[in-house]
Amino acid sequence: MKKIVIFGGGKIGSMVGFLLGTCGDYEVQVGDLNAESARAAATLFGGRGVAVDFTNRAQVTSFVQGAWAVISCAPFHCNPMIAQCARDARAHYFDLTEDVAVTKEVIALAASSSSAFIPQCGLAPGFITIAANHLAKPFAQIDSLRLRVGALPLNPSNRLGYNLTWSTEGVINEYIMDCEAVRDGQLVRLPALENHERLIIDGIDFEAFNTSGGLGTLAESLKGRVRNLDYKTIRFPGHCDLVKFLLQELQLREHRGELRTILERAIPTTADDQVVIFVSATGTLDGRLTERIYAKRVLAQSIGGVHWTAIQITTAAGITALVDLFAQGKTPQKGLVRMEDVAWDEFISNRFGRLYA
């Protein structure tokens, strides 16, 4: 069996380990700063969990030795060093990061690696990129490509209409950093929390607005072929104005640690969530202006006798499907592998990718 090490024994790392560790094809170990979290995650699939400090190069280096693949479910700022250690150990590397600067560091490392580097292969970027590329492929000319994703409570009960379903640090980063987009054929950067719009999906009212990182490498890949391309986060109406109040009027943009403390103290988690996905491609198809849409809501559910949240399912399904497809030789086998290199039909028919279907 192929040996896989996972950095991070939290919500996402636990399900990634569970899916890979129970399928019978991989030997999986989990490392986390909290030894108890690592052991709890590994217990789900009968594996091994150990304490690993993600910021300690010696510990990271030791953990990746002999691994066929390294999966980082660690905080995004830890990924450059984890990726360096994976490269040095000649292990294949996978991560979930949405941070643009971190991804550029990982891409630079891929250029000097003898193994494969597959960053940003969770939900957004990740699955959303594969779905958007699939919708856009048939068009002779793409006028607009809109990617929208939201991780939301199924039954919102506070003014933000939000629960902490994944990384608080990641959410704050998305709300603050500039956003990559294509406007009139040119790569541009847009401010987060702007370009507000209304969406109706399954008869439910949502809002969407700019957030950072969701496009992955798609803007660069489609430059010259798409006129307008952007990514926005989906929330319940009113959320964006309240976040602007926190970040701008209360000046918490400059105090991320304080904002994280406030959110984690006041906003509860939930096990009853939903992931809302909307992709729209508009352009010329068979000589006519045409729109193709993919819209879906994924709900929390029980898998293997364990209750998993929607954000766990969609994120873990993305990265485990990529690991599986890579192991089967269905993606490029060396250097940087982009989500645009992944075939929709292969992904959605994969045993893990099918969780989206």
C-alpha positions as a Markdown table, in Angstrom:
| # | Residue | x | y | z |
|---|---|---|---|---|
| 1 | Met | 0.0 | 0.0 | 0.0 |
| 2 | Lys | 1.1 | 3.6 | -0.6 |
| 3 | Lys | 2.0 | 5.5 | 2.5 |
| 4 | Ile | 0.3 | 8.8 | 3.0 |
| 5 | Val | 1.0 | 11.3 | 5.8 |
| 6 | Ile | -1.6 | 14.0 | 6.6 |
| 7 | Phe | -0.8 | 17.3 | 8.3 |
| 8 | Gly | -3.7 | 18.3 | 10.4 |
| 9 | Gly | -6.1 | 16.2 | 12.5 |
| 10 | Gly | -9.0 | 18.7 | 12.6 |
| 11 | Lys | -12.3 | 18.5 | 10.8 |
| 12 | Ile | -11.0 | 18.2 | 7.3 |
| 13 | Gly | -7.9 | 16.1 | 8.1 |
| 14 | Ser | -10.1 | 13.7 | 10.0 |
| 15 | Met | -12.3 | 13.0 | 7.0 |
| 16 | Val | -9.5 | 12.9 | 4.5 |
| 17 | Gly | -7.8 | 10.3 | 6.7 |
| 18 | Phe | -11.1 | 8.4 | 7.1 |
| 19 | Leu | -11.8 | 8.2 | 3.3 |
| 20 | Leu | -8.2 | 7.2 | 2.4 |
| 21 | Gly | -7.6 | 5.0 | 5.4 |
| 22 | Thr | -10.8 | 2.9 | 5.0 |
| 23 | Cys | -10.6 | 2.3 | 1.2 |
| 24 | Gly | -8.0 | -0.4 | 1.5 |
| 25 | Asp | -5.4 | 1.1 | -0.9 |
| 26 | Tyr | -3.4 | 3.5 | 1.4 |
| 27 | Glu | -1.5 | 3.4 | 4.6 |
| 28 | Val | -2.3 | 6.6 | 6.4 |
| 29 | Gln | -0.8 | 8.5 | 9.3 |
| 30 | Val | -2.0 | 11.8 | 10.8 |
| 31 | Gly | 0.2 | 14.4 | 12.4 |
| 32 | Asp | -1.1 | 17.3 | 14.4 |
| 33 | Leu | 0.3 | 19.9 | 16.9 |
| 34 | Asn | -2.3 | 18.4 | 19.4 |
| 35 | Ala | -1.4 | 14.8 | 19.9 |
| 36 | Glu | -4.9 | 13.9 | 21.1 |
| 37 | Ser | -6.4 | 15.4 | 17.9 |
| 38 | Ala | -4.0 | 13.3 | 15.8 |
| 39 | Arg | -4.9 | 10.1 | 17.7 |
| 40 | Ala | -8.6 | 10.9 | 17.5 |
| 41 | Ala | -8.5 | 11.4 | 13.8 |
| 42 | Ala | -6.4 | 8.2 | 13.2 |
| 43 | Thr | -8.8 | 6.2 | 15.4 |
| 44 | Leu | -11.6 | 6.7 | 12.8 |
| 45 | Phe | -9.7 | 4.4 | 10.4 |
| 46 | Gly | -7.5 | 2.4 | 12.7 |
| 47 | Gly | -4.4 | 4.3 | 11.8 |
| 48 | Arg | -1.6 | 6.0 | 13.7 |
| 49 | Gly | -1.7 | 9.6 | 14.9 |
| 50 | Val | 1.4 | 11.5 | 16.2 |
| 51 | Ala | 2.3 | 14.9 | 17.5 |
| 52 | Val | 4.0 | 17.1 | 14.9 |
| 53 | Asp | 4.7 | 20.8 | 15.1 |
| 54 | Phe | 4.0 | 22.2 | 11.6 |
| 55 | Thr | 6.5 | 25.1 | 12.2 |
| 56 | Asn | 9.4 | 22.8 | 13.3 |
| 57 | Arg | 11.4 | 21.8 | 10.2 |
| 58 | Ala | 13.0 | 18.8 | 11.9 |
| 59 | Gln | 9.7 | 17.4 | 13.0 |
| 60 | Val | 8.1 | 17.9 | 9.6 |
| 61 | Thr | 11.1 | 16.4 | 7.8 |
| 62 | Ser | 11.0 | 13.3 | 10.1 |
| 63 | Phe | 7.2 | 12.9 | 9.6 |
| 64 | Val | 7.4 | 12.9 | 5.7 |
| 65 | Gln | 10.2 | 10.4 | 5.4 |
| 66 | Gly | 9.2 | 7.4 | 3.4 |
| 67 | Ala | 5.9 | 8.8 | 2.4 |
| 68 | Trp | 4.5 | 8.3 | -1.1 |
| 69 | Ala | 2.4 | 11.4 | -0.7 |
| 70 | Val | 2.0 | 14.3 | 1.7 |
| 71 | Ile | -1.4 | 16.0 | 2.3 |
| 72 | Ser | -1.5 | 19.3 | 4.1 |
| 73 | Cys | -4.7 | 20.1 | 5.9 |
| 74 | Ala | -2.7 | 22.5 | 8.1 |
| 75 | Pro | -3.2 | 26.3 | 8.3 |
| 76 | Phe | -2.3 | 27.9 | 4.9 |
| 77 | His | 0.8 | 29.7 | 6.2 |
| 78 | Cys | 2.4 | 26.4 | 7.2 |
| 79 | Asn | 2.3 | 25.0 | 3.7 |
| 80 | Pro | 5.5 | 26.4 | 2.2 |
| 81 | Met | 7.7 | 24.6 | 4.7 |
| 82 | Ile | 5.6 | 21.4 | 4.5 |
| 83 | Ala | 5.9 | 21.6 | 0.7 |
| 84 | Gln | 9.7 | 22.1 | 0.9 |
| 85 | Cys | 10.1 | 19.0 | 3.1 |
| 86 | Ala | 7.8 | 17.0 | 0.8 |
| 87 | Arg | 10.0 | 18.0 | -2.2 |
| 88 | Asp | 13.2 | 17.1 | -0.4 |
| 89 | Ala | 11.7 | 13.7 | 0.5 |
| 90 | Arg | 10.6 | 13.2 | -3.1 |
| 91 | Ala | 7.0 | 12.7 | -1.9 |
| 92 | His | 4.0 | 13.9 | -3.9 |
| 93 | Tyr | 2.4 | 17.0 | -2.4 |
| 94 | Phe | -1.3 | 17.9 | -2.1 |
| 95 | Asp | -2.9 | 20.8 | -0.2 |
| 96 | Leu | -6.1 | 22.8 | 0.3 |
| 97 | Thr | -4.9 | 26.4 | 0.5 |
| 98 | Glu | -6.8 | 29.3 | -0.9 |
| 99 | Asp | -4.1 | 31.8 | -0.2 |
| 100 | Val | -2.7 | 33.3 | -3.4 |
| 101 | Ala | 0.8 | 34.2 | -2.0 |
| 102 | Val | 1.3 | 30.8 | -0.4 |
| 103 | Thr | 0.2 | 29.0 | -3.6 |
| 104 | Lys | 2.8 | 31.0 | -5.6 |
| 105 | Glu | 5.5 | 29.7 | -3.2 |
| 106 | Val | 4.3 | 26.2 | -3.7 |
| 107 | Ile | 4.2 | 26.5 | -7.5 |
| 108 | Ala | 7.8 | 27.8 | -7.4 |
| 109 | Leu | 8.8 | 24.7 | -5.5 |
| 110 | Ala | 7.1 | 22.5 | -8.0 |
| 111 | Ala | 9.5 | 23.7 | -10.7 |
| 112 | Ser | 12.4 | 22.1 | -8.9 |
| 113 | Ser | 10.6 | 18.9 | -7.8 |
| 114 | Ser | 11.0 | 15.4 | -9.1 |
| 115 | Ser | 7.6 | 14.6 | -7.6 |
| 116 | Ala | 4.1 | 16.0 | -8.4 |
| 117 | Phe | 2.8 | 19.1 | -6.7 |
| 118 | Ile | -1.1 | 19.4 | -6.6 |
| 119 | Pro | -2.1 | 22.4 | -4.6 |
| 120 | Gln | -5.6 | 23.9 | -4.1 |
| 121 | Cys | -7.5 | 20.7 | -4.6 |
| 122 | Gly | -10.3 | 21.0 | -2.1 |
| 123 | Leu | -13.7 | 22.7 | -2.7 |
| 124 | Ala | -12.8 | 26.3 | -3.8 |
| 125 | Pro | -10.3 | 26.3 | -5.4 |
| 126 | Gly | -10.5 | 22.7 | -6.4 |
| 127 | Phe | -13.8 | 21.1 | -7.3 |
| 128 | Ile | -15.2 | 24.5 | -8.4 |
| 129 | Thr | -12.3 | 25.0 | -10.8 |
| 130 | Ile | -12.9 | 21.5 | -12.4 |
| 131 | Ala | -16.6 | 22.2 | -12.8 |
| 132 | Ala | -16.0 | 25.7 | -14.3 |
| 133 | Asn | -13.5 | 24.4 | -16.8 |
| 134 | His | -15.9 | 21.6 | -17.8 |
| 135 | Leu | -18.7 | 24.1 | -18.4 |
| 136 | Ala | -16.5 | 26.4 | -20.4 |
| 137 | Lys | -14.8 | 23.9 | -22.7 |
| 138 | Pro | -17.4 | 23.6 | -25.4 |
| 139 | Phe | -17.6 | 27.4 | -26.0 |
| 140 | Ala | -15.9 | 28.9 | -29.0 |
| 141 | Gln | -15.8 | 32.2 | -27.1 |
| 142 | Ile | -16.4 | 32.7 | -23.4 |
| 143 | Asp | -18.0 | 35.9 | -22.5 |
| 144 | Ser | -18.3 | 35.3 | -18.7 |
| 145 | Leu | -17.4 | 32.6 | -16.2 |
| 146 | Arg | -18.9 | 33.0 | -12.7 |
| 147 | Leu | -17.8 | 30.8 | -9.8 |
| 148 | Arg | -19.8 | 31.0 | -6.6 |
| 149 | Val | -19.4 | 28.9 | -3.4 |
| 150 | Gly | -20.7 | 29.2 | 0.1 |
| 151 | Ala | -20.3 | 27.1 | 3.3 |
| 152 | Leu | -23.4 | 27.9 | 5.3 |
| 153 | Pro | -25.6 | 26.8 | 8.2 |
| 154 | Leu | -28.7 | 24.9 | 7.1 |
| 155 | Asn | -30.8 | 26.8 | 9.6 |
| 156 | Pro | -29.2 | 30.3 | 10.2 |
| 157 | Ser | -30.0 | 31.7 | 13.7 |
| 158 | Asn | -27.9 | 34.8 | 14.1 |
| 159 | Arg | -27.6 | 38.2 | 12.3 |
| 160 | Leu | -24.6 | 37.1 | 10.3 |
| 161 | Gly | -26.5 | 34.1 | 9.0 |
| 162 | Tyr | -23.3 | 32.1 | 9.6 |
| 163 | Asn | -21.7 | 29.5 | 11.7 |
| 164 | Leu | -18.0 | 28.6 | 11.8 |
| 165 | Thr | -18.0 | 25.5 | 9.7 |
| 166 | Trp | -14.3 | 25.6 | 8.8 |
| 167 | Ser | -11.0 | 27.5 | 9.4 |
| 168 | Thr | -11.7 | 30.9 | 11.0 |
| 169 | Glu | -8.3 | 32.1 | 9.9 |
| 170 | Gly | -9.1 | 31.1 | 6.3 |
| 171 | Val | -12.4 | 32.9 | 6.3 |
| 172 | Ile | -10.8 | 36.1 | 7.6 |
| 173 | Asn | -8.0 | 35.8 | 5.0 |
| 174 | Glu | -10.6 | 35.6 | 2.2 |
| 175 | Tyr | -12.4 | 38.7 | 3.5 |
| 176 | Ile | -9.3 | 40.8 | 3.6 |
| 177 | Met | -6.9 | 39.9 | 0.7 |
| 178 | Asp | -7.3 | 41.2 | -2.9 |
| 179 | Cys | -9.1 | 38.9 | -5.4 |
| 180 | Glu | -7.8 | 37.8 | -8.8 |
| 181 | Ala | -10.2 | 38.2 | -11.7 |
| 182 | Val | -10.4 | 38.8 | -15.4 |
| 183 | Arg | -12.1 | 41.9 | -16.7 |
| 184 | Asp | -12.4 | 42.6 | -20.4 |
| 185 | Gly | -9.7 | 40.0 | -21.1 |
| 186 | Gln | -7.2 | 41.4 | -18.6 |
| 187 | Leu | -6.0 | 40.0 | -15.3 |
| 188 | Val | -6.9 | 42.3 | -12.5 |
| 189 | Arg | -7.1 | 42.5 | -8.7 |
| 190 | Leu | -10.3 | 43.5 | -7.1 |
| 191 | Pro | -11.0 | 44.3 | -3.4 |
| 192 | Ala | -12.7 | 41.7 | -1.2 |
| 193 | Leu | -16.3 | 42.3 | -0.1 |
| 194 | Glu | -17.2 | 44.3 | -3.2 |
| 195 | Asn | -19.3 | 43.6 | -6.4 |
| 196 | His | -22.3 | 42.5 | -4.3 |
| 197 | Glu | -24.9 | 40.5 | -6.2 |
| 198 | Arg | -28.1 | 38.5 | -5.4 |
| 199 | Leu | -28.5 | 34.8 | -6.2 |
| 200 | Ile | -31.5 | 32.5 | -6.0 |
| 201 | Ile | -30.7 | 28.8 | -5.8 |
| 202 | Asp | -33.4 | 26.2 | -5.1 |
| 203 | Gly | -35.7 | 29.1 | -4.4 |
| 204 | Ile | -33.5 | 30.4 | -1.6 |
| 205 | Asp | -32.2 | 34.0 | -1.5 |
| 206 | Phe | -28.4 | 34.4 | -1.2 |
| 207 | Glu | -25.9 | 37.2 | -1.7 |
| 208 | Ala | -22.5 | 36.9 | -3.2 |
| 209 | Phe | -19.4 | 39.1 | -3.1 |
| 210 | Asn | -15.7 | 39.1 | -3.9 |
| 211 | Thr | -13.4 | 37.0 | -1.8 |
| 212 | Ser | -9.8 | 36.0 | -2.3 |
| 213 | Gly | -8.3 | 32.7 | -3.5 |
| 214 | Gly | -11.2 | 30.8 | -5.0 |
| 215 | Leu | -10.1 | 30.9 | -8.7 |
| 216 | Gly | -6.8 | 29.0 | -8.1 |
| 217 | Thr | -4.8 | 29.2 | -11.3 |
| 218 | Leu | -7.9 | 29.4 | -13.6 |
| 219 | Ala | -7.5 | 33.1 | -14.3 |
| 220 | Glu | -4.0 | 32.6 | -15.6 |
| 221 | Ser | -5.0 | 29.5 | -17.6 |
| 222 | Leu | -8.0 | 31.1 | -19.3 |
| 223 | Lys | -6.3 | 34.4 | -20.0 |
| 224 | Gly | -6.9 | 35.3 | -23.7 |
| 225 | Arg | -9.9 | 33.0 | -23.9 |
| 226 | Val | -12.4 | 34.4 | -21.4 |
| 227 | Arg | -13.6 | 38.0 | -21.3 |
| 228 | Asn | -14.8 | 38.1 | -17.7 |
| 229 | Leu | -14.0 | 35.7 | -14.9 |
| 230 | Asp | -14.5 | 36.0 | -11.2 |
| 231 | Tyr | -15.1 | 34.1 | -7.9 |
| 232 | Lys | -17.4 | 35.1 | -5.1 |
| 233 | Thr | -18.4 | 33.7 | -1.8 |
| 234 | Ile | -22.1 | 32.9 | -1.1 |
| 235 | Arg | -23.7 | 34.1 | 2.1 |
| 236 | Phe | -27.2 | 34.8 | 3.4 |
| 237 | Pro | -28.4 | 38.4 | 2.7 |
| 238 | Gly | -27.0 | 41.0 | 5.1 |
| 239 | His | -23.8 | 39.1 | 5.9 |
| 240 | Cys | -21.5 | 41.3 | 3.8 |
| 241 | Asp | -22.6 | 44.6 | 5.4 |
| 242 | Leu | -22.0 | 43.3 | 8.9 |
| 243 | Val | -18.5 | 42.0 | 7.9 |
| 244 | Lys | -17.6 | 45.4 | 6.5 |
| 245 | Phe | -18.7 | 47.0 | 9.8 |
| 246 | Leu | -16.4 | 44.7 | 11.7 |
| 247 | Leu | -13.4 | 45.0 | 9.3 |
| 248 | Gln | -13.7 | 48.7 | 8.3 |
| 249 | Glu | -15.6 | 50.7 | 10.9 |
| 250 | Leu | -14.3 | 48.7 | 13.9 |
| 251 | Gln | -10.9 | 48.5 | 12.2 |
| 252 | Leu | -10.5 | 44.8 | 12.9 |
| 253 | Arg | -8.9 | 44.4 | 9.5 |
| 254 | Glu | -5.7 | 45.5 | 11.2 |
| 255 | His | -6.2 | 43.2 | 14.2 |
| 256 | Arg | -6.8 | 39.7 | 12.7 |
| 257 | Gly | -6.0 | 37.9 | 16.0 |
| 258 | Glu | -8.5 | 39.9 | 17.9 |
| 259 | Leu | -11.2 | 39.4 | 15.2 |
| 260 | Arg | -10.5 | 35.6 | 15.3 |
| 261 | Thr | -11.0 | 35.6 | 19.0 |
| 262 | Ile | -14.2 | 37.5 | 18.8 |
| 263 | Leu | -15.7 | 35.2 | 16.1 |
| 264 | Glu | -14.6 | 32.0 | 17.8 |
| 265 | Arg | -16.1 | 33.2 | 21.1 |
| 266 | Ala | -19.4 | 34.5 | 19.7 |
| 267 | Ile | -20.2 | 32.4 | 16.6 |
| 268 | Pro | -21.0 | 28.7 | 17.2 |
| 269 | Thr | -20.0 | 25.8 | 15.1 |
| 270 | Thr | -22.7 | 23.5 | 13.6 |
| 271 | Ala | -23.0 | 20.0 | 12.4 |
| 272 | Asp | -26.0 | 20.8 | 10.3 |
| 273 | Asp | -24.6 | 22.8 | 7.4 |
| 274 | Gln | -24.8 | 23.1 | 3.6 |
| 275 | Val | -22.4 | 23.9 | 0.8 |
| 276 | Val | -23.9 | 25.9 | -2.0 |
| 277 | Ile | -22.3 | 25.7 | -5.4 |
| 278 | Phe | -23.1 | 27.8 | -8.5 |
| 279 | Val | -21.1 | 28.0 | -11.7 |
| 280 | Ser | -22.3 | 29.9 | -14.8 |
| 281 | Ala | -20.6 | 29.9 | -18.2 |
| 282 | Thr | -21.9 | 32.2 | -20.9 |
| 283 | Gly | -20.6 | 32.6 | -24.5 |
| 284 | Thr | -20.9 | 31.5 | -28.1 |
| 285 | Leu | -21.9 | 27.9 | -28.6 |
| 286 | Asp | -23.0 | 26.6 | -32.0 |
| 287 | Gly | -23.2 | 30.2 | -33.2 |
| 288 | Arg | -25.6 | 31.3 | -30.5 |
| 289 | Leu | -25.3 | 33.1 | -27.2 |
| 290 | Thr | -25.7 | 30.3 | -24.6 |
| 291 | Glu | -25.5 | 29.9 | -20.8 |
| 292 | Arg | -24.5 | 26.6 | -19.1 |
| 293 | Ile | -25.1 | 26.3 | -15.4 |
| 294 | Tyr | -24.1 | 23.9 | -12.6 |
| 295 | Ala | -25.9 | 24.5 | -9.3 |
| 296 | Lys | -25.9 | 22.2 | -6.3 |
| 297 | Arg | -26.5 | 22.1 | -2.6 |
| 298 | Val | -24.6 | 19.5 | -0.6 |
| 299 | Leu | -25.9 | 18.7 | 2.9 |
| 300 | Ala | -24.3 | 17.0 | 5.9 |
| 301 | Gln | -24.8 | 13.3 | 6.0 |
| 302 | Ser | -23.7 | 10.0 | 7.6 |
| 303 | Ile | -20.9 | 8.1 | 5.8 |
| 304 | Gly | -19.5 | 4.8 | 7.2 |
| 305 | Gly | -21.6 | 5.3 | 10.3 |
| 306 | Val | -20.0 | 8.7 | 11.1 |
| 307 | His | -21.8 | 12.1 | 10.8 |
| 308 | Trp | -19.9 | 14.4 | 8.5 |
| 309 | Thr | -20.6 | 18.1 | 7.8 |
| 310 | Ala | -21.1 | 19.3 | 4.2 |
| 311 | Ile | -17.9 | 21.3 | 4.3 |
| 312 | Gln | -16.0 | 18.2 | 5.5 |
| 313 | Ile | -17.5 | 16.1 | 2.7 |
| 314 | Thr | -17.0 | 18.6 | -0.2 |
| 315 | Thr | -13.4 | 19.5 | 0.9 |
| 316 | Ala | -12.3 | 16.0 | 1.7 |
| 317 | Ala | -13.9 | 14.6 | -1.5 |
| 318 | Gly | -11.9 | 17.1 | -3.6 |
| 319 | Ile | -8.5 | 16.3 | -2.3 |
| 320 | Thr | -9.0 | 12.5 | -1.9 |
| 321 | Ala | -10.3 | 12.2 | -5.4 |
| 322 | Leu | -7.2 | 14.0 | -6.7 |
| 323 | Val | -5.0 | 11.6 | -4.7 |
| 324 | Asp | -6.8 | 8.7 | -6.1 |
| 325 | Leu | -6.8 | 9.9 | -9.7 |
| 326 | Phe | -3.1 | 10.7 | -9.5 |
| 327 | Ala | -2.4 | 7.2 | -8.1 |
| 328 | Gln | -4.3 | 5.7 | -11.1 |
| 329 | Gly | -2.2 | 7.7 | -13.6 |
| 330 | Lys | -5.2 | 9.9 | -14.6 |
| 331 | Thr | -3.4 | 13.2 | -14.0 |
| 332 | Pro | 0.1 | 14.5 | -15.0 |
| 333 | Gln | 2.6 | 12.6 | -12.9 |
| 334 | Lys | 5.4 | 15.2 | -12.3 |
| 335 | Gly | 5.7 | 18.9 | -11.5 |
| 336 | Leu | 2.8 | 21.3 | -11.0 |
| 337 | Val | -0.6 | 19.7 | -11.6 |
| 338 | Arg | -3.4 | 22.3 | -11.9 |
| 339 | Met | -7.1 | 21.7 | -11.4 |
| 340 | Glu | -7.5 | 22.5 | -15.1 |
| 341 | Asp | -5.6 | 19.3 | -15.9 |
| 342 | Val | -8.3 | 17.2 | -14.3 |
| 343 | Ala | -11.1 | 15.8 | -16.4 |
| 344 | Trp | -14.6 | 16.3 | -15.1 |
| 345 | Asp | -15.8 | 12.8 | -16.1 |
| 346 | Glu | -12.8 | 11.2 | -14.3 |
| 347 | Phe | -13.4 | 13.3 | -11.2 |
| 348 | Ile | -17.1 | 12.8 | -10.8 |
| 349 | Ser | -17.0 | 9.1 | -11.4 |
| 350 | Asn | -14.2 | 8.6 | -8.9 |
| 351 | Arg | -15.1 | 6.7 | -5.7 |
| 352 | Phe | -14.5 | 9.9 | -3.7 |
| 353 | Gly | -15.5 | 12.4 | -6.3 |
| 354 | Arg | -18.9 | 10.7 | -6.4 |
| 355 | Leu | -19.7 | 12.3 | -3.0 |
| 356 | Tyr | -20.5 | 15.5 | -5.0 |
| 357 | Ala | -22.9 | 13.6 | -7.2 |
